[in-house]
Every structure is written in C-alpha cells, then in structure tokens.
Amino acid sequence: MKIKVMVAAHKEFPMPENKDLYMPVLVGAAKNYKEGIDYQRDDEGENISLKNPNFNELTAVYWAWKNLDADVIGLVHYRRLFSKGGKRELDNILNKEQIEQLLDKAPIIVPKKRKYYIESNYSHYVHAHPKEPLEVTRDVIAENYPRYLNAFDQVMRKTSAHMFNMFIMKKKEFNQYSEWLFDVLFKVEDKIDISEYSVQDARVFGFLAERLMDVWIISNEKKIVESNWIQLGDIQLISKGINFLKRKFFKSVNKKTHF
C-alpha cells in the first residue's frame, strides 16, 4: 500500500526522516518561493496555491487531490503530527506499520478530539472569527447539500471536534471528501467579502474546513479511528488561554443563531 502523508509547511523545518512515507509540501509556493527548500511545491500541476493566504494548508490538500498518486493520502503540519503518544519529538510520530494497523480498523484516521467544555463549536468559532462565513456555510449546505444540514447543526452544538485539518484517508474517502469540501468552500468564497478582514481572519476557509470534516464524516456514516498527536515546540498555553478569555468576554456576539 502506497501511503503519502503530506507535511504542510511555509518554511524550512526539521522533517520526518522517512521520505517514502512523509512528503514535505511547501504551501503557498506560488507566492512564497524560497530558494533551496527541497519540498514538493503546491503550485505544480492543477492547483490553488495562490489562495493559500485564505485556504492555509488546504492548498496542499487540493494539490494532492488533483495530482498525487497514492493508495492512502494524509495531511499533518510541520509542528503538529500524528504520534504514538508521549514525548513531543519527531522520532515519536506514526510509522508506516502503525498507520496500516490503524487503517485496518477504519479507512479514515483523525486526531483525537479537541474538547472545549464550556464552548460549543459554534460559539468558539464566532468568539474568534467573524461569524458571517460560518452562517453562509450553513446556507450553502442547506441549498446544495440539504442532507448534510442536520449534521452541520449537530456539529455546531457539540463541545468537541476533530480539528487541525489533519487526517489520513484511503484514496476513495480522500477523493470523496475533497470533492465535497472544495465545492462547499468555493461556493462560500463566491458569497462573502473578506477584503477588509485581518490577515488572521482572512485564513477563513482553513478555519471553516476544520469544522466541516466531522460534518462530512457524520453525514456519510464514515468509520473513523482516532490517533494521538503531538505539537512540536512551545505550545504557549497561557497566552492562548488569555486570548480565549478576551474573545469570549469582550467580543460582542449576536446570540440569535441556528445553534
């Protein structure tokens, strides 16, 4: 089984040693050309590399969907990877045998859920980002994929989700997911104006996709298996906690929602 796990990166960074399994991808390569970085570029073949400031690591997903030949395709980040658990080091990430063992249980590997406890997925999103894109996403799903609407509302009400746009999928599931995801996101893109968004908020389509993977999984009754994951480098939990409290208590949120 040919397995390719893309490691999305916008700069040079220590990468997994197993190059047959892990494929470093320079995302946003069309705008982010860097001499001497020997990574797969996301601007080769059919691609949306120029959309990277708004789609983030999804430009690597799109590139793989259109260009990568493999039986299994995955995506991790240069600082966040699937692991066996325990120490936060590159030598503790999943190897090919471990991935195959997980895929024997289900065709889709996802990271263990991120839990918000006092926040729903919806409230967490709108405390951190402009809410219009999420509302428009619901409208797009209602109009074009009505059978997904119940799952969307269900996911928005939950207090946990499989986040980070991280996954490893067999090719059939990867193609199905990519086709649906990009169709939804491109339709949302046509309906919203992000020209006045901050650089952070302009990364909107990557943020939306984080909430959409569970919607797709639930709607299609896909079997999944969870994996531990690690984050390399400083996690900065204190600053993240302070920023969360600022967003929650000092940002005005319209409480009239579907959720």
Secondary structure, DSSP 8 states (H G I E B T S, - for coil): --EEEEEEESS-----S-TTTEEEEETTTTT---TT--SEETTSSS--GGGHHHHTTHHHHHHHHHH---SEEEEEETTEEEESSSS-SGGGB--HHHHHHHHTT-SEEEE--EE-SSS-HHHHHHHHS-SHHHHHHHHHHHHH-GGGHHHHHHHHH-SEE--TT-EEEEHHHHHHHHHHHHHHHHHHHHH---TTS-TTGGGHHHHHHHHHHHHHHHHTT--EEEEEEEE-S---HHHHHHHHHHHHHHS--------
